[in-house]
Every structure is written in C-alpha cells, then in structure tokens.
Amino acid sequence: MHPRFRTWLAATATLAVAAVGVGTFLIARSGTAQVQLVTVPGRDTVELTIYRSEDLTFAKEQRNITLREGSNLIQFSWAGTRIDPTSAQLKSVSDPANVQVLEAIYPKNLENAILWRVESTTAGAHVVEVSYFIQGLTWRADYMAYVNGRETQLRLQGAFTVGNSSGEDYEGATARLVVGDIHLVPAPQLREMLRQEGGRRAAKGARRYAGYAADAQVLGDRVGAGQSLAEYYMYTIAGENTVDSGWTKKVTAFDTPDVPVEVVYRYEPGQNVVRRLYTFTNDPDHALGVEPLPAGEVRVFMVDDAGQVSFIGQNSIEFSPVSKEIKLDLGPELAVEVERSQMDFARMNLAYNDDGDVSHFDTEEEMRIEARNFRPESVRLEIPERINGQWEMLNSTEEFEPKDANTIQYTLDIGPGETKTITYRVRHLGR
C-alpha cells in the first residue's frame, strides 16, 4: 500500500474460546463432575477482508491456547454477533503437522456455539487461527477536490469510511478492502441445506459450505497491498484504531495537493445541453497513478485568491485504474451553446424486388453544428455525434475522432464570444 494510504482500522475480541479434555466433557454430560473450561486469552491478531459488493467480511484471528496430548474440545461462541456459524473454521498455525481438527459439533445445550474436536500429538501452548464470515461491516470511498481560482490545479483528498453493525467490536486489526464482485451460495439455499441435514449432520454441511471461507482465505493469502487478482482489487490498511459495533469511522487515505486539471465542456445530444467538466488522469504526470482509485462520491470546492471556499458541485467517479482519465461533471453550462441542424437528406441507389417494391437503398444526410461561446475566456468543447448503421463519411469541415463503431467526436477550441460551425455529409449504407 502506498504510504499515503494511512493506517486506520482495528479491532477487539468478544468471542469466547476454550479448550477442554474430551474425557472431562463426557463426565460433565453424565452429571458426575463439573467441566473445567480453560479460558484462552483474547485474540492476538485479527485481519478483516471487507467486500464492498456484498454485506460480507472474512475475519481471521489468531489465539494462543493450551492443548493436551490426545483429544481436545475447543469451544467457539458468537452470541450477539452476525457471524455465519457455517463458515467458522479452526486450524493450527504453530504446529499444523501435529494438530488435526477432526469434527465440528453444534450441541443442543449450547446456543450460538461450536465445539471443535482436535487431536494433538503434543501437549502445551499452540497458536491457532479462527476464521469466519461476518455481516455488518461495510466500507466506501469519499473524495474532496479543491480547485484554485484559475481552475488549473486541484487538491484531491481521499478517505475510507468504515461502518460496523456486526455486533462485534474490533481493535488493533489489519483491514483489507476489496473491490470486485464475488459469487455466493444464495442464503435461502444455505438455510435449506442446514435444515435438511440437521443435528450432527449439519456439521458436515457446515464444513462443505466452509469451503467458501477457504476460498476467501486463499484469495486473501494471494492478494496483497496494491495488487489485483482477476476482477478483484484489494487495498491493505494496517492500523491501531478502533471501530466498535455501532461506529462509523472516516479516515484520510491520501492528500495530493497539486493535481493538474483541465476544464472541458461536453455537449450531450440527448439532453441538448453543454456540461462543464474537470478532467485529470490517474497517472504520475498528475501526481497520482500509484494505484487505482475506488469508486466514490466527489465533492468539489473552489478556493479563490483570498482563500474563500465555495461549494461548486458533487459528482461520482467509477473505479479508476492507473492511467484512466477522470471527469468530474459540474453540471450544465448555459454560456456555451450547441445547435444541430439537418441541412439535407436524400435516398439513392434504390434496388427493387420482383414485385417492384424497393428492397434496398442508401441515404445521405448533411448536418450542421454551430457552437457558440459566450464566456469571457476560451473553452474546449467536445461534441460527440451518433451515426447509426453502416456508414461512410463523405466530407467534414473539421477533423473528428472515432470513439466506437457508431460514434465520432469533434473537439473544438472556441475563443471568447466566438462561434464555430461544423458541417459534415455522411452516407448510410443499405437502409
């Protein structure tokens, strides 16, 4: 992650984890003795992978526990949180070759809890990783753009806002924010699967569904800061801040003071209006280009020579990879006008079928575009033209740029008080 993306997120632990010997557990169930639960210290580390496209977060946390040689039961509970129990998994970090998770049990007498039966060939302290999906954590990107009075440079600030309604408090966490769509088993399908399997068999279903958690973990292991995988992009942010359940927290991600900006005016044919745009590119030439910019809302302000700040518009930007041009739409510009007129239309090259009906013809049309600038300074005006069907340009008074198979664009520099006229003639084939 680029250093401009600051440290910011974090987490606390409320999930109960305990280890007991399986023999003790069986004695407790018969009522002849009380189970002595060995309470494990709070989690040492936690990592959150928050997906933007779904209400879904993949959490991985490490804890230190003491295991006996042989069989152990480890209890994991989640009362009051939005954890998906079918996704919870346990694995050894410190000694995976000698610690094996044999099964997951969902006891009737323990609500919101799992008992993992673990076989260990050695006794003593172990580090284990607990992972699960949880809902209620969300994130978004927001931007503030401050343009100077001459409209030549802007200061761009980016921030991440994280909301937590999961029921779980988090502190001291590393957060990874993911852009991209993910495929999920539909929730109704999952609930029906668990209902049908029921009881201890639900543990098998849980392990089967937990494969999605494993997939997410593989994704997390393979994708680091500033890297992309398939359609995903992940931002990694380490920090020691706190986002408790019920909190929303906004933290500055970057602050770039001198981004060169250009003012462009663009005609929208369907709306018959000219819109005013600030344009810049996410690249090093514009003091950016370190990594993609997430989609988000941009609030635009103007700062005059006296330092007075005025709000001039709000816009949204799409996910912007490095080298992508960004256009901030500031709304209609009434001092720049465009008028389109059809000057000529004709049919030609008629062909007839055996019944004497017209079966084929070409058409030609001549268009005139008048662009007027009533502003006291020169403007750059983009004028896209939609040309349907198969066509060929016969003549044009100005150069144009093909944008796609059916769109061309004229770009004009028009002085203050000046009017420029474009005429072109196009032939439509096979109408």
KEPAGU-941370 format. One line per field, with one value per residue (C-alpha): x negated, y negated, z negated; residue in three letters; chain. Coordinates in Angstrom, 2 decimals, always signed. Layout:
KEPAGU-941370
px	(X ...) .
py	(Y ...) .
pz	(Z ...) .
bake	(ALA ...) .
kevex	(A ...) .
This chain:
KEPAGU-941370
px	(+0.00 -1.33 -2.27 +0.43 +2.97 +2.77 +3.02 +6.50 +8.55 +8.61 +10.48 +11.32 +12.36 +15.54 +15.64 +15.25 +12.76 +11.98 +10.16 +11.25 +10.30 +12.81 +12.94 +13.83 +16.54 +18.13 +18.07 +19.77 +22.56 +23.24 +23.62 +20.85 +18.44 +18.28 +16.48 +13.43 +13.09 +9.64 +10.27 +8.00 +6.57 +8.07 +7.08 +3.56 +4.10 +7.11 +7.38 +10.58 +11.24 +14.26 +16.03 +17.71 +20.07 +21.70 +22.52 +19.71 +16.41 +13.90 +12.22 +9.04 +7.81 +5.00 +5.18 +2.83 +4.34 +3.07 +3.79 +3.49 +1.90 +4.69 +8.26 +9.33 +12.55 +12.32 +15.41 +16.18 +19.23 +20.69 +23.76 +24.94 +22.90 +23.69 +21.20 +22.18 +21.61 +21.45 +18.32 +16.32 +13.06 +10.14 +6.58 +3.20 +0.64 -2.25 -2.20 +0.20 -1.51 -0.65 +2.69 +5.72 +9.32 +11.47 +15.02 +17.23 +20.14 +23.16 +24.51 +28.19 +27.41 +25.01 +26.67 +24.51 +21.52 +19.34 +17.22 +14.23 +12.73 +9.00 +6.37 +2.88 -0.23 -1.95 -0.86 -1.47 -0.97 +0.25 +1.21 +4.48 +6.30 +10.07 +11.71 +15.33 +17.65 +19.45 +22.01 +22.43 +19.03 +19.10 +16.78 +16.91 +14.56 +15.17 +13.23 +12.84 +11.49 +10.38 +9.70 +7.84 +9.45 +7.74 +9.03 +5.59 +4.85 +6.78 +6.07 +7.52 +8.19 +9.39 +10.88 +12.25 +15.38 +15.99 +19.25 +19.71 +23.11 +21.85 +22.29 +18.54 +16.02 +12.71 +9.41 +5.79 +6.83 +5.44 +8.16 +8.23 +10.85 +11.90 +13.35 +14.99 +17.97 +17.91 +20.07 +22.06 +24.30 +27.77 +28.78 +32.11 +30.22 +27.81 +30.61 +32.46 +29.27 +28.81 +32.48 +32.41 +29.17 +29.92 +28.16 +24.65 +25.05 +25.20 +21.54 +20.81 +22.86 +21.07 +17.71 +18.86 +20.07 +16.99 +15.08 +16.17 +14.32 +11.27 +11.57 +11.71 +8.66 +6.73 +7.72 +6.52 +3.21 +2.55 +3.56 +1.51 +1.45 +1.69 +2.26 +5.13 +6.42 +8.90 +11.71 +10.67 +8.56 +7.56 +6.43 +4.49 +4.50 +2.77 +3.58 +4.25 +7.52 +10.83 +14.15 +16.62 +20.01 +22.35 +19.50 +18.81 +15.26 +13.77 +10.01 +7.94 +6.36 +4.33 +3.93 +2.42 +2.08 +1.10 +3.07 +3.09 +6.66 +8.23 +11.67 +13.57 +17.09 +19.06 +22.24 +24.84 +27.02 +29.86 +30.21 +29.34 +27.15 +23.46 +21.92 +18.82 +16.15 +12.89 +10.61 +7.39 +5.71 +4.75 +1.08 -2.28 -2.03 +0.96 -0.77 +1.32 +1.04 -0.32 +2.72 +6.38 +8.88 +12.02 +15.43 +16.93 +18.57 +16.53 +17.43 +15.84 +14.97 +13.35 +10.76 +10.32 +7.19 +8.44 +8.78 +12.58 +14.04 +17.22 +19.01 +19.49 +20.74 +20.84 +20.13 +19.32 +16.38 +16.13 +13.34 +10.37 +7.32 +3.92 +3.83 +7.62 +8.95 +11.33 +14.08 +15.89 +19.24 +20.08 +23.45 +24.89 +23.03 +25.51 +22.82 +21.81 +24.39 +24.61 +27.24 +27.57 +29.49 +30.12 +29.41 +30.08 +31.45 +31.67 +32.27 +30.15 +29.01 +32.51 +32.92 +36.24 +37.52 +39.52 +42.77 +41.45 +41.07 +37.98 +35.75 +32.60 +31.40 +28.68 +29.24 +27.15 +27.59 +25.77 +25.54 +24.54 +23.35 +22.99 +21.11 +21.15 +19.02 +20.40 +17.81 +15.01 +12.32 +11.63 +13.22 +12.50 +15.72 +16.30 +19.17 +19.99 +22.08 +24.01 +24.17 +26.32 +25.92 +23.19 +21.87 +19.07 +18.08 +18.16 +16.75 +16.31 +15.08 +13.35 +11.26 +13.03 +12.05 +13.85 +14.94 +16.66 +18.38 +21.27 +19.83 +17.42 +16.30 +15.35 +13.16 +13.17 +11.21 +13.54 +12.45 +14.47 +17.56 +16.70 +18.96 +17.63 +19.53 +19.05 +20.68 +20.36 +22.01 +22.42 +23.75 +25.77 +25.43 +28.14 +31.18) .
py	(+0.00 -3.45 -5.45 -7.99 -5.35 -5.72 -3.31 -3.43 -0.36 +2.03 +4.45 +6.03 +9.55 +10.80 +14.32 +16.99 +19.78 +22.59 +25.93 +28.97 +32.62 +34.86 +37.22 +34.34 +33.30 +36.75 +36.84 +33.45 +34.68 +37.60 +35.16 +36.68 +33.75 +30.14 +29.28 +27.10 +24.77 +23.38 +19.79 +18.65 +15.09 +12.66 +12.76 +11.62 +10.54 +10.05 +9.44 +8.29 +8.61 +6.42 +6.93 +3.88 +5.65 +7.79 +7.45 +9.83 +9.74 +12.56 +12.43 +14.27 +14.10 +15.82 +17.01 +18.80 +21.91 +24.85 +28.33 +31.68 +34.61 +36.58 +35.37 +31.82 +29.85 +26.20 +24.07 +21.11 +18.91 +15.85 +14.70 +11.22 +11.03 +11.55 +14.37 +17.10 +20.29 +22.49 +20.66 +20.88 +22.82 +23.66 +24.59 +24.79 +22.16 +23.18 +26.96 +27.92 +31.28 +32.49 +30.77 +32.02 +30.82 +33.94 +32.57 +29.62 +30.23 +27.96 +29.02 +28.57 +27.32 +24.62 +21.99 +19.92 +22.18 +24.76 +27.46 +28.47 +31.85 +31.52 +34.25 +33.14 +35.32 +32.86 +31.07 +27.41 +23.98 +23.67 +20.85 +21.43 +19.45 +18.99 +17.73 +16.93 +14.78 +11.96 +9.43 +5.79 +4.35 +2.01 -0.48 -3.24 -5.82 -9.57 -12.42 -16.17 -18.24 -21.88 -23.71 -27.02 -30.19 -29.83 -26.26 -24.91 -22.73 -20.96 -19.37 -15.87 -14.18 -10.59 -8.88 -5.47 -5.28 -2.02 -1.19 +1.59 +3.01 +6.59 +6.80 +7.42 +4.79 +4.63 +3.02 +3.47 +5.06 +5.10 +4.33 +5.28 +3.57 +5.45 +4.03 +6.60 +8.95 +12.34 +15.43 +16.62 +19.57 +17.96 +17.62 +19.50 +22.42 +22.48 +22.39 +25.22 +27.29 +26.90 +27.60 +30.84 +32.13 +31.12 +32.17 +33.54 +33.88 +30.09 +30.12 +31.90 +29.32 +26.57 +27.99 +28.26 +24.67 +23.56 +24.24 +20.75 +19.43 +21.40 +19.85 +16.42 +17.23 +18.31 +15.03 +13.15 +15.02 +14.38 +10.74 +8.14 +4.38 +2.72 +5.94 +7.27 +10.79 +11.44 +8.92 +8.13 +5.28 +5.17 +2.24 +3.28 +0.89 +1.66 -0.32 -0.57 -2.45 -1.10 -0.52 +0.76 +2.14 -0.77 -3.04 -4.67 -5.87 -8.00 -8.20 -10.11 -7.76 -10.26 -14.00 -15.17 -18.97 -19.75 -17.78 -19.49 -19.85 -20.89 -22.39 -20.72 -21.36 -18.47 -18.53 -15.89 -15.31 -13.53 -16.34 -19.14 -20.71 -21.50 -20.22 -21.57 -19.05 -19.00 -16.35 -14.77 -11.38 -8.89 -8.86 -10.24 -13.29 -14.34 -13.50 -10.30 -6.87 -4.94 -2.63 -2.61 -4.98 -3.27 -4.41 -7.07 -10.47 -13.60 -16.99 -19.86 -23.27 -26.39 -28.32 -31.93 -34.07 -35.35 -31.78 -31.78 -28.33 -27.82 -24.55 -24.20 -20.66 -16.99 -14.04 -10.36 -8.59 -4.99 -2.64 -4.29 -2.16 -3.73 -5.82 -6.22 -9.71 -11.03 -13.51 -15.43 -16.69 -20.12 -20.43 -22.42 -25.41 -27.96 -30.23 -27.62 -26.55 -23.94 -23.87 -20.93 -21.11 -18.64 -20.51 -17.80 -14.25 -12.07 -8.47 -6.90 -3.60 -2.15 +1.58 +3.37 +6.90 +8.97 +7.34 +3.89 +2.88 +1.11 +3.73 +1.70 -1.88 -4.13 -7.51 -10.63 -13.41 -16.64 -18.02 -21.45 -22.06 -25.62 -26.07 -29.43 -30.56 -33.44 -33.08 -35.68 -33.03 -30.33 -26.93 -23.42 -21.79 -18.09 -17.27 -13.56 -12.54 -9.29 -7.77 -4.66 -1.63 -1.12 -4.45 -6.28 -9.91 -11.76 -15.08 -17.07 -20.62 -19.59 -16.63 -14.07 -11.10 -7.75 -6.66 -3.40 -1.87 -4.34 -7.41 -10.15 -13.14 -16.67 -18.73 -22.49 -25.32 -28.34 -31.82 -34.23 -35.40 -33.19 -30.91 -27.89 -25.87 -22.23 -20.66 -17.03 -14.76 -11.04 -8.13 -5.38 -2.07 +0.46 -1.09) .
pz	(+0.00 +0.86 -2.29 -1.52 -2.41 -6.16 -8.99 -10.35 -11.29 -14.21 -16.49 -19.94 -20.88 -22.47 -21.06 -23.75 -23.05 -25.49 -25.43 -27.46 -27.52 -25.84 -28.88 -31.17 -28.73 -28.81 -32.65 -32.75 -30.48 -32.86 -35.74 -37.92 -37.63 -36.55 -33.32 -33.95 -30.98 -30.33 -29.30 -26.49 -26.34 -23.86 -20.24 -19.47 -15.88 -13.65 -9.93 -8.23 -4.50 -3.80 -0.48 +0.98 +3.39 +0.67 -3.03 -3.83 -5.74 -6.08 -9.52 -10.53 -14.11 -15.97 -19.59 -21.96 -23.53 -25.57 -24.18 -25.88 -24.16 -22.51 -22.12 -22.99 -22.67 -21.71 -22.15 -19.90 -20.57 -18.87 -20.82 -19.86 -16.66 -12.98 -12.44 -9.97 -12.03 -8.95 -7.81 -11.06 -10.78 -13.05 -12.12 -13.82 -12.91 -15.15 -14.54 -11.72 -11.16 -14.70 -15.34 -13.40 -13.57 -13.43 -13.54 -14.39 -16.81 -17.29 -20.72 -21.52 -25.02 -23.76 -21.60 -19.26 -19.84 -18.10 -19.72 -17.61 -18.46 -17.96 -18.07 -19.15 -19.31 -21.65 -24.80 -25.53 -24.05 -20.46 -18.15 -16.30 -13.65 -13.79 -10.60 -9.77 -7.69 -9.45 -8.21 -9.14 -8.15 -5.16 -3.50 -0.93 +0.58 +0.48 +2.07 +1.60 +4.52 +4.00 +7.27 +7.44 +8.77 +12.16 +12.46 +13.31 +10.26 +7.57 +4.23 +4.07 +0.74 +0.45 -2.59 -3.52 -5.67 -7.52 -9.26 -11.81 -12.74 -13.17 -16.94 -17.27 -18.41 -16.55 -17.55 -16.52 -13.24 -9.74 -7.21 -3.56 -1.43 +1.69 +4.90 +7.17 +7.36 +5.65 +6.16 +3.15 +2.37 +2.06 -1.59 -1.16 +0.39 -2.53 -5.14 -3.38 -3.29 -7.03 -7.77 -5.81 -7.28 -10.88 -14.11 -13.85 -10.10 -9.95 -10.86 -7.57 -5.70 -7.55 -6.56 -2.97 -2.89 -4.78 -1.58 -0.57 -3.60 -2.49 +0.99 -0.58 -2.66 +0.44 +2.09 -0.97 -1.00 +2.68 +2.96 +1.09 +0.96 +4.31 +6.26 +8.33 +8.93 +11.74 +11.25 +7.66 +6.31 +2.67 +0.52 -2.59 -5.53 -8.83 -11.93 -15.60 -15.63 -16.85 -15.10 -17.65 -16.72 -16.09 -15.00 -11.66 -11.15 -8.39 -7.97 -5.41 -2.88 -0.85 -0.29 +3.02 +3.20 +6.81 +9.38 +12.80 +14.04 +17.33 +17.84 +20.67 +21.96 +23.38 +25.43 +24.54 +27.65 +25.86 +23.33 +25.78 +23.11 +22.62 +19.39 +17.64 +16.61 +14.68 +16.18 +14.95 +15.27 +12.59 +13.54 +12.32 +14.57 +12.45 +9.13 +8.94 +10.57 +7.60 +7.61 +8.70 +7.14 +5.77 +6.94 +4.72 +4.31 +5.03 +3.53 +5.47 +3.98 +5.42 +3.40 +4.59 +4.20 +0.83 -0.45 -0.41 +0.21 +2.25 +2.97 +6.75 +7.30 +6.45 +8.69 +8.54 +10.14 +11.24 +10.22 +11.94 +12.76 +13.26 +16.47 +16.62 +17.30 +14.65 +15.46 +12.74 +14.04 +12.60 +14.29 +17.22 +18.64 +20.03 +21.52 +24.11 +26.69 +29.45 +32.18 +34.57 +37.87 +40.67 +43.89 +46.47 +46.71 +49.82 +50.91 +53.63 +55.15 +54.98 +55.70 +56.40 +55.88 +58.36 +57.21 +57.97 +54.32 +53.02 +51.35 +50.76 +50.76 +49.36 +47.76 +47.42 +44.92 +44.33 +40.78 +39.50 +35.93 +34.60 +31.33 +29.51 +26.57 +24.50 +21.75 +21.33 +21.87 +24.45 +23.98 +25.22 +26.38 +27.05 +29.41 +29.85 +32.85 +33.06 +36.56 +36.77 +39.02 +41.60 +42.79 +44.55 +44.11 +47.41 +46.19 +43.00 +42.34 +39.08 +38.01 +35.84 +33.66 +33.96 +30.46 +31.44 +34.49 +34.32 +32.56 +33.64 +31.61 +32.62 +30.26 +30.77 +29.15 +29.22 +28.26 +26.09 +27.94 +30.92 +32.98 +34.88 +37.46 +38.46 +41.48 +42.50 +45.02 +44.32 +46.34 +44.60 +46.40 +47.03 +45.44) .
bake	(MET HIS PRO ARG PHE ARG THR TRP LEU ALA ALA THR ALA THR LEU ALA VAL ALA ALA VAL GLY VAL GLY THR PHE LEU ILE ALA ARG SER GLY THR ALA GLN VAL GLN LEU VAL THR VAL PRO GLY ARG ASP THR VAL GLU LEU THR ILE TYR ARG SER GLU ASP LEU THR PHE ALA LYS GLU GLN ARG ASN ILE THR LEU ARG GLU GLY SER ASN LEU ILE GLN PHE SER TRP ALA GLY THR ARG ILE ASP PRO THR SER ALA GLN LEU LYS SER VAL SER ASP PRO ALA ASN VAL GLN VAL LEU GLU ALA ILE TYR PRO LYS ASN LEU GLU ASN ALA ILE LEU TRP ARG VAL GLU SER THR THR ALA GLY ALA HIS VAL VAL GLU VAL SER TYR PHE ILE GLN GLY LEU THR TRP ARG ALA ASP TYR MET ALA TYR VAL ASN GLY ARG GLU THR GLN LEU ARG LEU GLN GLY ALA PHE THR VAL GLY ASN SER SER GLY GLU ASP TYR GLU GLY ALA THR ALA ARG LEU VAL VAL GLY ASP ILE HIS LEU VAL PRO ALA PRO GLN LEU ARG GLU MET LEU ARG GLN GLU GLY GLY ARG ARG ALA ALA LYS GLY ALA ARG ARG TYR ALA GLY TYR ALA ALA ASP ALA GLN VAL LEU GLY ASP ARG VAL GLY ALA GLY GLN SER LEU ALA GLU TYR TYR MET TYR THR ILE ALA GLY GLU ASN THR VAL ASP SER GLY TRP THR LYS LYS VAL THR ALA PHE ASP THR PRO ASP VAL PRO VAL GLU VAL VAL TYR ARG TYR GLU PRO GLY GLN ASN VAL VAL ARG ARG LEU TYR THR PHE THR ASN ASP PRO ASP HIS ALA LEU GLY VAL GLU PRO LEU PRO ALA GLY GLU VAL ARG VAL PHE MET VAL ASP ASP ALA GLY GLN VAL SER PHE ILE GLY GLN ASN SER ILE GLU PHE SER PRO VAL SER LYS GLU ILE LYS LEU ASP LEU GLY PRO GLU LEU ALA VAL GLU VAL GLU ARG SER GLN MET ASP PHE ALA ARG MET ASN LEU ALA TYR ASN ASP ASP GLY ASP VAL SER HIS PHE ASP THR GLU GLU GLU MET ARG ILE GLU ALA ARG ASN PHE ARG PRO GLU SER VAL ARG LEU GLU ILE PRO GLU ARG ILE ASN GLY GLN TRP GLU MET LEU ASN SER THR GLU GLU PHE GLU PRO LYS ASP ALA ASN THR ILE GLN TYR THR LEU ASP ILE GLY PRO GLY GLU THR LYS THR ILE THR TYR ARG VAL ARG HIS LEU GLY ARG) .
kevex	(A A A A A A A A A A A A A A A A A A A A A A A A A A A A A A A A A A A A A A A A A A A A A A A A A A A A A A A A A A A A A A A A A A A A A A A A A A A A A A A A A A A A A A A A A A A A A A A A A A A A A A A A A A A A A A A A A A A A A A A A A A A A A A A A A A A A A A A A A A A A A A A A A A A A A A A A A A A A A A A A A A A A A A A A A A A A A A A A A A A A A A A A A A A A A A A A A A A A A A A A A A A A A A A A A A A A A A A A A A A A A A A A A A A A A A A A A A A A A A A A A A A A A A A A A A A A A A A A A A A A A A A A A A A A A A A A A A A A A A A A A A A A A A A A A A A A A A A A A A A A A A A A A A A A A A A A A A A A A A A A A A A A A A A A A A A A A A A A A A A A A A A A A A A A A A A A A A A A A A A A A A A A A A A A A A A A A A A A A A A A A A A A A A A A A A A A A A A A A A A A A A A A A A A A A A A A A A A A A A A A A A A A A A A A A A A) .
